[in-house]
Amino acid sequence: MRLFNTVFVLLILAPVGFMYAYQEGWIAGETIDAWLPEAPFVQAELRDRIPPAQMNSMIVTALETDAYSDAVMYADIASYANIPLTQATQDHLAAESTLLAQIGRTTGSFFEGFIYGEGSDTAGFVGAISSDLTVIGDVRDIGLEGTKLIQGEDYSSFILGLSVVGLAATTATVATGGGALPVRIGVSLMKVAKKAGTLTKKFTKTMGRLVKEAVNFPALRRTLTKIDLGDLSATRRAVDDYAKSISTTKLDPIFKNITHLEKTTNPSEVVRLMKYVDTPQDLARLGKMSGKLGTKTRGIIELTGKTSLRAFKTLKNLLLWALDWALWAGGVVALWLGRKGFKGVVRRVRA
């Protein structure tokens, strides 16, 4: 009886008590968060919230509305959470995954994004980002918004300021042999997200303030007044010289976090994920989440409403995980006791 009580306390009460204390916030910290595996909790939440019929319907709807990347994302989530897909859904997805189908979907959107710096789908976002990385996008936006600034019209200080920062980051990237590339990529992603309307009001306000601290707009206006903004080469040279005087110390950590998010997902997903960011801390938290979930991150947020991995560790999921652990540990103990008992029987028989 004493052995049973000991096993019960160690395998059942102890883990359940630990989970309750964790959920109540009595036990916290990144060490504990890292120790508890995320996958079982996320998978359990998805299976509980999304029945197979709904998942199949979402994939088919995405395919029928030309949201191919969303369909692929949902299919990936279904595989991750072991949610079964019908053969019809799998066949439909395979038919839209052919090279010819993908070329037809992406070519026009990519060039539209490259030329105008705006996009509404994955290919368009990639095109817009590509134009910035070749400097064409920054110079184009400086010409457009700078002209409005000079003429006293309403202009986007956000886009104009980021374009100047982008040129400065490009120069720094060359000078440092690529060391400033994360900042350069982060600026481009931020601009595209702003144009796509996925930046929240709170985050836009925070970024707008930091951009104005970095860029002296009265001085920039004087610089732009002296040049022909229709001359792209002249515009770049003039702004390059001006950009040497700006400081992006406060902006760089944010841009680097955006670039980290891009590495764990992809450019178009970063643009879409920005609608869940109100503060720089939100951005860092999403980066950690995407480090575990990759391109599934946005879909899992949309399906569950949770924007951090810790949020999935609810008391219910924690208790289920503790029970699974207890059953596994109990099996190990039972096997050990069984072997010990078997050896005792063997010794008695031999005696």
MIFI-969792 format. One record per residue (C-alpha): residue in three letters; x, y, z; residue number from 1. Coordinates in Angstrom, 2 decimals, decimal comma. Layout:
// residues N
+------+---------+---------+---------+------+
: resn :       X :       Y :       Z : resi :
+------+---------+---------+---------+------+
:  Ala :       X :       Y :       Z :  NUM :
...
+------+---------+---------+---------+------+
END
This chain:
// residues 351
+------+---------+---------+---------+------+
: resn :       X :       Y :       Z : resi :
+------+---------+---------+---------+------+
:  Met :    0,00 :    0,00 :    0,00 :    1 :
:  Arg :    2,88 :    2,35 :    0,81 :    2 :
:  Leu :    4,38 :    1,70 :   -2,63 :    3 :
:  Phe :    1,02 :    2,45 :   -4,31 :    4 :
:  Asn :    0,69 :    5,74 :   -2,43 :    5 :
:  Thr :    4,21 :    6,75 :   -3,41 :    6 :
:  Val :    3,62 :    5,95 :   -7,08 :    7 :
:  Phe :    0,25 :    7,78 :   -7,04 :    8 :
:  Val :    1,80 :   10,92 :   -5,57 :    9 :
:  Leu :    4,78 :   10,91 :   -7,92 :   10 :
:  Leu :    2,94 :   10,04 :  -11,12 :   11 :
:  Ile :   -0,44 :   11,73 :  -10,68 :   12 :
:  Leu :   -0,63 :   14,36 :   -7,95 :   13 :
:  Ala :    2,84 :   15,84 :   -8,48 :   14 :
:  Pro :    2,51 :   16,57 :  -12,23 :   15 :
:  Val :   -1,10 :   17,75 :  -11,87 :   16 :
:  Gly :   -0,11 :   20,02 :   -8,99 :   17 :
:  Phe :    2,79 :   21,38 :  -11,01 :   18 :
:  Met :    0,51 :   22,12 :  -13,98 :   19 :
:  Tyr :   -2,00 :   23,93 :  -11,78 :   20 :
:  Ala :    0,72 :   26,06 :  -10,19 :   21 :
:  Tyr :    2,12 :   26,86 :  -13,64 :   22 :
:  Gln :   -1,29 :   27,90 :  -14,95 :   23 :
:  Glu :   -1,96 :   30,10 :  -11,92 :   24 :
:  Gly :    1,32 :   31,89 :  -12,48 :   25 :
:  Trp :    2,97 :   30,59 :   -9,31 :   26 :
:  Ile :    5,62 :   29,01 :  -11,52 :   27 :
:  Ala :    6,80 :   31,09 :  -14,45 :   28 :
:  Gly :    9,83 :   31,99 :  -16,46 :   29 :
:  Glu :   11,31 :   31,20 :  -19,84 :   30 :
:  Thr :   13,07 :   28,11 :  -18,48 :   31 :
:  Ile :    9,77 :   26,42 :  -17,62 :   32 :
:  Asp :    8,19 :   27,57 :  -20,89 :   33 :
:  Ala :   11,08 :   26,08 :  -22,84 :   34 :
:  Trp :   10,93 :   22,83 :  -20,85 :   35 :
:  Leu :    7,27 :   22,21 :  -21,63 :   36 :
:  Pro :    6,96 :   21,08 :  -25,29 :   37 :
:  Glu :    4,70 :   23,32 :  -27,37 :   38 :
:  Ala :    3,57 :   20,88 :  -30,06 :   39 :
:  Pro :    1,22 :   18,70 :  -27,95 :   40 :
:  Phe :   -0,64 :   21,73 :  -26,63 :   41 :
:  Val :   -1,01 :   23,42 :  -30,02 :   42 :
:  Gln :   -2,08 :   20,18 :  -31,70 :   43 :
:  Ala :   -4,63 :   19,43 :  -28,99 :   44 :
:  Glu :   -6,10 :   22,92 :  -29,29 :   45 :
:  Leu :   -6,43 :   22,63 :  -33,06 :   46 :
:  Arg :   -8,10 :   19,21 :  -32,94 :   47 :
:  Asp :  -10,50 :   20,48 :  -30,29 :   48 :
:  Arg :  -11,47 :   23,61 :  -32,23 :   49 :
:  Ile :  -11,39 :   22,50 :  -35,87 :   50 :
:  Pro :  -13,39 :   19,44 :  -36,92 :   51 :
:  Pro :  -12,22 :   17,66 :  -40,11 :   52 :
:  Ala :  -15,22 :   18,87 :  -42,13 :   53 :
:  Gln :  -14,37 :   22,50 :  -41,34 :   54 :
:  Met :  -10,72 :   22,08 :  -42,23 :   55 :
:  Asn :  -11,58 :   20,46 :  -45,56 :   56 :
:  Ser :  -14,05 :   23,25 :  -46,29 :   57 :
:  Met :  -11,49 :   25,98 :  -45,57 :   58 :
:  Ile :   -8,97 :   24,42 :  -47,94 :   59 :
:  Val :  -11,48 :   24,06 :  -50,76 :   60 :
:  Thr :  -12,79 :   27,61 :  -50,23 :   61 :
:  Ala :   -9,26 :   28,99 :  -50,33 :   62 :
:  Leu :   -8,57 :   27,19 :  -53,61 :   63 :
:  Glu :  -11,82 :   28,40 :  -55,16 :   64 :
:  Thr :  -11,08 :   32,03 :  -54,21 :   65 :
:  Asp :   -7,51 :   31,98 :  -55,60 :   66 :
:  Ala :   -5,97 :   31,96 :  -52,11 :   67 :
:  Tyr :   -3,62 :   29,11 :  -52,93 :   68 :
:  Ser :   -1,06 :   29,94 :  -50,24 :   69 :
:  Asp :   -3,80 :   29,84 :  -47,61 :   70 :
:  Ala :   -4,94 :   26,44 :  -48,87 :   71 :
:  Val :   -1,39 :   25,10 :  -48,57 :   72 :
:  Met :   -1,09 :   26,58 :  -45,08 :   73 :
:  Tyr :   -4,33 :   24,95 :  -43,90 :   74 :
:  Ala :   -3,26 :   21,62 :  -45,37 :   75 :
:  Asp :    0,04 :   21,92 :  -43,51 :   76 :
:  Ile :   -1,83 :   22,62 :  -40,28 :   77 :
:  Ala :   -4,08 :   19,61 :  -40,87 :   78 :
:  Ser :   -1,04 :   17,38 :  -41,26 :   79 :
:  Tyr :    0,60 :   18,91 :  -38,17 :   80 :
:  Ala :   -2,49 :   18,34 :  -35,99 :   81 :
:  Asn :   -3,42 :   14,97 :  -37,55 :   82 :
:  Ile :   -6,73 :   16,29 :  -38,87 :   83 :
:  Pro :   -7,77 :   14,03 :  -41,78 :   84 :
:  Leu :   -8,41 :   15,44 :  -45,25 :   85 :
:  Thr :  -10,73 :   13,83 :  -47,75 :   86 :
:  Gln :   -9,33 :   12,41 :  -50,97 :   87 :
:  Ala :  -11,33 :   14,99 :  -52,93 :   88 :
:  Thr :   -9,64 :   17,82 :  -51,01 :   89 :
:  Gln :   -6,20 :   16,31 :  -51,57 :   90 :
:  Asp :   -6,88 :   15,89 :  -55,30 :   91 :
:  His :   -8,10 :   19,48 :  -55,61 :   92 :
:  Leu :   -4,99 :   20,77 :  -53,86 :   93 :
:  Ala :   -2,71 :   18,65 :  -56,05 :   94 :
:  Ala :   -4,37 :   19,98 :  -59,21 :   95 :
:  Glu :   -3,65 :   23,58 :  -58,15 :   96 :
:  Ser :   -0,06 :   22,76 :  -57,23 :   97 :
:  Thr :    1,18 :   22,07 :  -60,76 :   98 :
:  Leu :    3,91 :   24,31 :  -62,17 :   99 :
:  Leu :    1,65 :   25,67 :  -64,91 :  100 :
:  Ala :   -1,05 :   26,63 :  -62,41 :  101 :
:  Gln :    1,45 :   28,39 :  -60,16 :  102 :
:  Ile :    2,99 :   30,37 :  -63,01 :  103 :
:  Gly :   -0,46 :   31,55 :  -64,10 :  104 :
:  Arg :   -1,23 :   32,74 :  -60,57 :  105 :
:  Thr :    1,97 :   34,55 :  -59,74 :  106 :
:  Thr :    3,47 :   36,22 :  -62,83 :  107 :
:  Gly :    1,11 :   39,18 :  -63,15 :  108 :
:  Ser :    0,94 :   39,86 :  -59,41 :  109 :
:  Phe :    4,71 :   39,82 :  -59,02 :  110 :
:  Phe :    5,32 :   42,48 :  -61,66 :  111 :
:  Glu :    2,44 :   44,60 :  -60,40 :  112 :
:  Gly :    4,00 :   44,54 :  -56,92 :  113 :
:  Phe :    7,46 :   45,28 :  -58,31 :  114 :
:  Ile :    6,30 :   48,30 :  -60,31 :  115 :
:  Tyr :    3,85 :   49,87 :  -57,84 :  116 :
:  Gly :    5,29 :   48,64 :  -54,54 :  117 :
:  Glu :    1,95 :   47,22 :  -53,44 :  118 :
:  Gly :    0,44 :   43,76 :  -53,38 :  119 :
:  Ser :   -2,66 :   41,84 :  -52,38 :  120 :
:  Asp :   -1,31 :   38,29 :  -52,58 :  121 :
:  Thr :    1,90 :   36,39 :  -51,98 :  122 :
:  Ala :    3,40 :   37,08 :  -55,41 :  123 :
:  Gly :    2,51 :   40,78 :  -55,21 :  124 :
:  Phe :    4,11 :   41,14 :  -51,78 :  125 :
:  Val :    7,28 :   39,43 :  -52,99 :  126 :
:  Gly :    7,41 :   41,71 :  -56,04 :  127 :
:  Ala :    7,03 :   44,83 :  -53,89 :  128 :
:  Ile :    9,77 :   43,70 :  -51,51 :  129 :
:  Ser :   12,06 :   42,83 :  -54,42 :  130 :
:  Ser :   11,74 :   46,34 :  -55,85 :  131 :
:  Asp :   12,81 :   47,82 :  -52,53 :  132 :
:  Leu :   15,79 :   45,52 :  -52,22 :  133 :
:  Thr :   17,01 :   46,73 :  -55,62 :  134 :
:  Val :   16,61 :   50,37 :  -54,37 :  135 :
:  Ile :   14,12 :   51,07 :  -57,17 :  136 :
:  Gly :   11,22 :   50,99 :  -54,73 :  137 :
:  Asp :   12,81 :   53,41 :  -52,26 :  138 :
:  Val :   13,73 :   55,95 :  -54,94 :  139 :
:  Arg :   10,28 :   55,64 :  -56,51 :  140 :
:  Asp :    8,55 :   56,30 :  -53,17 :  141 :
:  Ile :   10,87 :   59,19 :  -52,33 :  142 :
:  Gly :    9,97 :   60,74 :  -55,67 :  143 :
:  Leu :    6,22 :   60,30 :  -55,12 :  144 :
:  Glu :    6,00 :   61,32 :  -51,47 :  145 :
:  Gly :    8,82 :   63,86 :  -51,71 :  146 :
:  Thr :    7,00 :   65,74 :  -54,47 :  147 :
:  Lys :    3,93 :   66,03 :  -52,23 :  148 :
:  Leu :    6,11 :   67,25 :  -49,36 :  149 :
:  Ile :    7,70 :   69,98 :  -51,50 :  150 :
:  Gln :    4,35 :   71,11 :  -52,91 :  151 :
:  Gly :    2,77 :   71,30 :  -49,45 :  152 :
:  Glu :    0,34 :   68,45 :  -50,11 :  153 :
:  Asp :   -0,60 :   65,65 :  -47,77 :  154 :
:  Tyr :    2,14 :   63,05 :  -47,86 :  155 :
:  Ser :    3,02 :   59,87 :  -45,98 :  156 :
:  Ser :    5,86 :   60,70 :  -43,62 :  157 :
:  Phe :    5,84 :   57,00 :  -42,75 :  158 :
:  Ile :    6,59 :   55,81 :  -46,31 :  159 :
:  Leu :    8,91 :   58,71 :  -47,12 :  160 :
:  Gly :   10,87 :   58,28 :  -43,90 :  161 :
:  Leu :   11,20 :   54,52 :  -44,29 :  162 :
:  Ser :   12,36 :   54,97 :  -47,88 :  163 :
:  Val :   15,16 :   57,26 :  -46,71 :  164 :
:  Val :   16,05 :   54,77 :  -43,97 :  165 :
:  Gly :   16,01 :   52,05 :  -46,61 :  166 :
:  Leu :   18,55 :   53,86 :  -48,76 :  167 :
:  Ala :   20,73 :   54,41 :  -45,69 :  168 :
:  Ala :   20,48 :   50,70 :  -44,88 :  169 :
:  Thr :   21,42 :   49,80 :  -48,45 :  170 :
:  Thr :   24,57 :   51,92 :  -48,23 :  171 :
:  Ala :   25,40 :   50,39 :  -44,84 :  172 :
:  Thr :   24,83 :   46,89 :  -46,23 :  173 :
:  Val :   27,41 :   47,47 :  -48,95 :  174 :
:  Ala :   29,84 :   49,12 :  -46,55 :  175 :
:  Thr :   29,60 :   46,29 :  -43,99 :  176 :
:  Gly :   29,68 :   43,45 :  -46,49 :  177 :
:  Gly :   26,08 :   42,51 :  -45,76 :  178 :
:  Gly :   26,07 :   43,21 :  -42,04 :  179 :
:  Ala :   23,17 :   45,66 :  -42,32 :  180 :
:  Leu :   21,08 :   43,39 :  -44,57 :  181 :
:  Pro :   18,61 :   42,40 :  -41,80 :  182 :
:  Val :   17,75 :   46,08 :  -41,33 :  183 :
:  Arg :   17,43 :   46,58 :  -45,09 :  184 :
:  Ile :   14,99 :   43,65 :  -45,39 :  185 :
:  Gly :   13,05 :   44,78 :  -42,33 :  186 :
:  Val :   12,51 :   48,26 :  -43,80 :  187 :
:  Ser :   11,12 :   46,79 :  -47,02 :  188 :
:  Leu :    8,75 :   44,47 :  -45,21 :  189 :
:  Met :    7,51 :   47,33 :  -43,04 :  190 :
:  Lys :    6,79 :   49,51 :  -46,08 :  191 :
:  Val :    4,88 :   46,78 :  -47,87 :  192 :
:  Ala :    2,85 :   46,04 :  -44,74 :  193 :
:  Lys :    1,97 :   49,73 :  -44,41 :  194 :
:  Lys :    0,80 :   49,91 :  -48,03 :  195 :
:  Ala :   -1,13 :   46,67 :  -47,65 :  196 :
:  Gly :   -2,95 :   48,09 :  -44,63 :  197 :
:  Thr :   -1,88 :   45,33 :  -42,25 :  198 :
:  Leu :   -0,13 :   47,55 :  -39,70 :  199 :
:  Thr :   -2,23 :   48,23 :  -36,62 :  200 :
:  Lys :   -2,92 :   51,80 :  -35,53 :  201 :
:  Lys :   -0,92 :   51,37 :  -32,33 :  202 :
:  Phe :    2,14 :   49,98 :  -34,06 :  203 :
:  Thr :    1,91 :   52,57 :  -36,84 :  204 :
:  Lys :    1,88 :   55,32 :  -34,21 :  205 :
:  Thr :    4,93 :   53,86 :  -32,48 :  206 :
:  Met :    6,84 :   53,42 :  -35,72 :  207 :
:  Gly :    5,80 :   56,84 :  -37,00 :  208 :
:  Arg :    7,25 :   58,49 :  -33,90 :  209 :
:  Leu :   10,53 :   56,58 :  -34,23 :  210 :
:  Val :   10,81 :   57,41 :  -37,94 :  211 :
:  Lys :   10,33 :   61,11 :  -37,24 :  212 :
:  Glu :   13,05 :   60,92 :  -34,58 :  213 :
:  Ala :   15,40 :   59,34 :  -37,10 :  214 :
:  Val :   14,61 :   61,53 :  -40,11 :  215 :
:  Asn :   14,76 :   65,31 :  -39,98 :  216 :
:  Phe :   11,93 :   66,13 :  -42,39 :  217 :
:  Pro :   12,55 :   69,90 :  -42,67 :  218 :
:  Ala :   16,17 :   69,14 :  -43,63 :  219 :
:  Leu :   14,99 :   66,41 :  -46,00 :  220 :
:  Arg :   12,61 :   68,87 :  -47,65 :  221 :
:  Arg :   15,45 :   71,29 :  -48,27 :  222 :
:  Thr :   17,49 :   68,49 :  -49,83 :  223 :
:  Leu :   14,67 :   67,35 :  -52,12 :  224 :
:  Thr :   13,87 :   70,91 :  -53,21 :  225 :
:  Lys :   17,32 :   71,18 :  -54,82 :  226 :
:  Ile :   16,91 :   68,19 :  -57,15 :  227 :
:  Asp :   14,70 :   66,91 :  -59,96 :  228 :
:  Leu :   12,74 :   64,10 :  -58,31 :  229 :
:  Gly :   11,98 :   62,72 :  -61,76 :  230 :
:  Asp :   15,67 :   61,92 :  -62,13 :  231 :
:  Leu :   16,07 :   58,66 :  -60,23 :  232 :
:  Ser :   19,87 :   58,72 :  -60,26 :  233 :
:  Ala :   20,05 :   62,28 :  -58,97 :  234 :
:  Thr :   17,45 :   61,53 :  -56,31 :  235 :
:  Arg :   19,40 :   58,55 :  -55,05 :  236 :
:  Arg :   22,70 :   60,43 :  -54,91 :  237 :
:  Ala :   21,20 :   63,35 :  -53,03 :  238 :
:  Val :   19,29 :   61,22 :  -50,54 :  239 :
:  Asp :   22,29 :   58,93 :  -50,06 :  240 :
:  Asp :   24,33 :   61,93 :  -48,95 :  241 :
:  Tyr :   21,54 :   63,16 :  -46,67 :  242 :
:  Ala :   20,93 :   59,67 :  -45,20 :  243 :
:  Lys :   24,47 :   59,55 :  -43,80 :  244 :
:  Ser :   23,36 :   61,96 :  -41,09 :  245 :
:  Ile :   20,40 :   59,96 :  -39,78 :  246 :
:  Ser :   20,48 :   57,55 :  -36,84 :  247 :
:  Thr :   18,36 :   54,38 :  -36,82 :  248 :
:  Thr :   19,55 :   53,04 :  -33,45 :  249 :
:  Lys :   16,01 :   52,79 :  -32,03 :  250 :
:  Leu :   14,57 :   51,34 :  -35,24 :  251 :
:  Asp :   17,19 :   48,67 :  -35,93 :  252 :
:  Pro :   16,02 :   46,16 :  -33,26 :  253 :
:  Ile :   12,49 :   46,29 :  -34,68 :  254 :
:  Phe :   13,68 :   45,78 :  -38,25 :  255 :
:  Lys :   15,86 :   42,88 :  -37,14 :  256 :
:  Asn :   12,88 :   41,23 :  -35,40 :  257 :
:  Ile :   10,86 :   41,59 :  -38,59 :  258 :
:  Thr :   13,68 :   39,96 :  -40,57 :  259 :
:  His :   13,81 :   37,11 :  -38,03 :  260 :
:  Leu :   10,07 :   36,61 :  -38,56 :  261 :
:  Glu :   10,67 :   36,52 :  -42,32 :  262 :
:  Lys :   13,32 :   33,81 :  -41,93 :  263 :
:  Thr :   10,98 :   31,56 :  -39,98 :  264 :
:  Thr :    7,98 :   32,15 :  -42,28 :  265 :
:  Asn :    8,25 :   34,04 :  -45,59 :  266 :
:  Pro :    7,89 :   37,66 :  -46,77 :  267 :
:  Ser :    4,18 :   37,52 :  -47,53 :  268 :
:  Glu :    3,41 :   35,92 :  -44,17 :  269 :
:  Val :    5,25 :   38,70 :  -42,36 :  270 :
:  Val :    3,04 :   41,27 :  -44,07 :  271 :
:  Arg :   -0,09 :   39,40 :  -42,99 :  272 :
:  Leu :    1,14 :   38,70 :  -39,46 :  273 :
:  Met :    1,71 :   42,39 :  -38,76 :  274 :
:  Lys :   -2,02 :   42,80 :  -38,08 :  275 :
:  Tyr :   -1,39 :   41,01 :  -34,78 :  276 :
:  Val :    1,36 :   43,42 :  -33,70 :  277 :
:  Asp :    0,57 :   46,41 :  -31,48 :  278 :
:  Thr :    3,96 :   46,78 :  -29,81 :  279 :
:  Pro :    7,59 :   45,80 :  -30,46 :  280 :
:  Gln :    7,12 :   43,19 :  -27,73 :  281 :
:  Asp :    4,29 :   41,62 :  -29,74 :  282 :
:  Leu :    6,63 :   41,38 :  -32,70 :  283 :
:  Ala :    9,31 :   39,61 :  -30,65 :  284 :
:  Arg :    6,70 :   37,19 :  -29,27 :  285 :
:  Leu :    5,48 :   36,36 :  -32,77 :  286 :
:  Gly :    9,08 :   35,71 :  -33,75 :  287 :
:  Lys :    9,40 :   33,10 :  -31,01 :  288 :
:  Met :    6,10 :   31,54 :  -32,02 :  289 :
:  Ser :    7,05 :   31,33 :  -35,68 :  290 :
:  Gly :   10,37 :   29,78 :  -34,68 :  291 :
:  Lys :    8,36 :   26,74 :  -33,57 :  292 :
:  Leu :    5,45 :   26,82 :  -36,03 :  293 :
:  Gly :    6,98 :   28,30 :  -39,20 :  294 :
:  Thr :    4,57 :   29,15 :  -42,01 :  295 :
:  Lys :    1,70 :   27,65 :  -40,00 :  296 :
:  Thr :    1,88 :   30,55 :  -37,52 :  297 :
:  Arg :   -0,73 :   32,86 :  -39,07 :  298 :
:  Gly :   -3,20 :   30,07 :  -39,73 :  299 :
:  Ile :   -2,94 :   28,78 :  -36,17 :  300 :
:  Ile :   -3,46 :   32,29 :  -34,80 :  301 :
:  Glu :   -6,53 :   32,78 :  -37,01 :  302 :
:  Leu :   -7,99 :   29,42 :  -36,02 :  303 :
:  Thr :   -7,35 :   29,68 :  -32,28 :  304 :
:  Gly :   -7,10 :   33,40 :  -31,58 :  305 :
:  Lys :   -3,88 :   32,88 :  -29,63 :  306 :
:  Thr :   -0,75 :   34,88 :  -30,41 :  307 :
:  Ser :    1,78 :   33,23 :  -28,09 :  308 :
:  Leu :    2,87 :   29,68 :  -27,43 :  309 :
:  Arg :    2,28 :   30,04 :  -23,71 :  310 :
:  Ala :   -1,38 :   30,78 :  -24,35 :  311 :
:  Phe :   -1,87 :   27,23 :  -25,61 :  312 :
:  Lys :   -0,77 :   25,80 :  -22,28 :  313 :
:  Thr :   -4,23 :   26,04 :  -20,73 :  314 :
:  Leu :   -5,10 :   24,09 :  -17,60 :  315 :
:  Lys :   -7,08 :   21,57 :  -19,62 :  316 :
:  Asn :   -4,23 :   20,94 :  -22,05 :  317 :
:  Leu :   -1,71 :   20,91 :  -19,24 :  318 :
:  Leu :   -3,69 :   18,29 :  -17,35 :  319 :
:  Leu :   -4,04 :   16,16 :  -20,47 :  320 :
:  Trp :   -0,31 :   16,41 :  -21,03 :  321 :
:  Ala :    0,34 :   15,54 :  -17,38 :  322 :
:  Leu :   -1,98 :   12,53 :  -17,70 :  323 :
:  Asp :   -0,16 :   11,34 :  -20,82 :  324 :
:  Trp :    3,12 :   11,73 :  -18,99 :  325 :
:  Ala :    1,78 :    9,88 :  -15,94 :  326 :
:  Leu :    0,49 :    7,01 :  -18,08 :  327 :
:  Trp :    3,84 :    6,72 :  -19,80 :  328 :
:  Ala :    5,75 :    6,86 :  -16,53 :  329 :
:  Gly :    3,28 :    4,41 :  -14,96 :  330 :
:  Gly :    3,90 :    2,00 :  -17,79 :  331 :
:  Val :    7,64 :    2,24 :  -17,20 :  332 :
:  Val :    7,18 :    1,59 :  -13,46 :  333 :
:  Ala :    4,81 :   -1,30 :  -14,13 :  334 :
:  Leu :    7,33 :   -2,83 :  -16,51 :  335 :
:  Trp :   10,08 :   -2,43 :  -13,92 :  336 :
:  Leu :    7,93 :   -3,98 :  -11,18 :  337 :
:  Gly :    6,93 :   -6,78 :  -13,52 :  338 :
:  Arg :   10,53 :   -7,58 :  -14,33 :  339 :
:  Lys :   11,45 :   -7,42 :  -10,66 :  340 :
:  Gly :    8,58 :   -9,75 :   -9,79 :  341 :
:  Phe :    9,52 :  -12,14 :  -12,59 :  342 :
:  Lys :   13,11 :  -12,31 :  -11,35 :  343 :
:  Gly :   11,81 :  -13,09 :   -7,83 :  344 :
:  Val :    9,70 :  -15,95 :   -9,16 :  345 :
:  Val :   12,67 :  -17,31 :  -11,09 :  346 :
:  Arg :   14,85 :  -17,20 :   -7,98 :  347 :
:  Arg :   12,22 :  -19,07 :   -5,95 :  348 :
:  Val :   11,85 :  -21,72 :   -8,64 :  349 :
:  Arg :   15,60 :  -22,23 :   -8,78 :  350 :
:  Ala :   15,76 :  -22,46 :   -5,01 :  351 :
+------+---------+---------+---------+------+
END
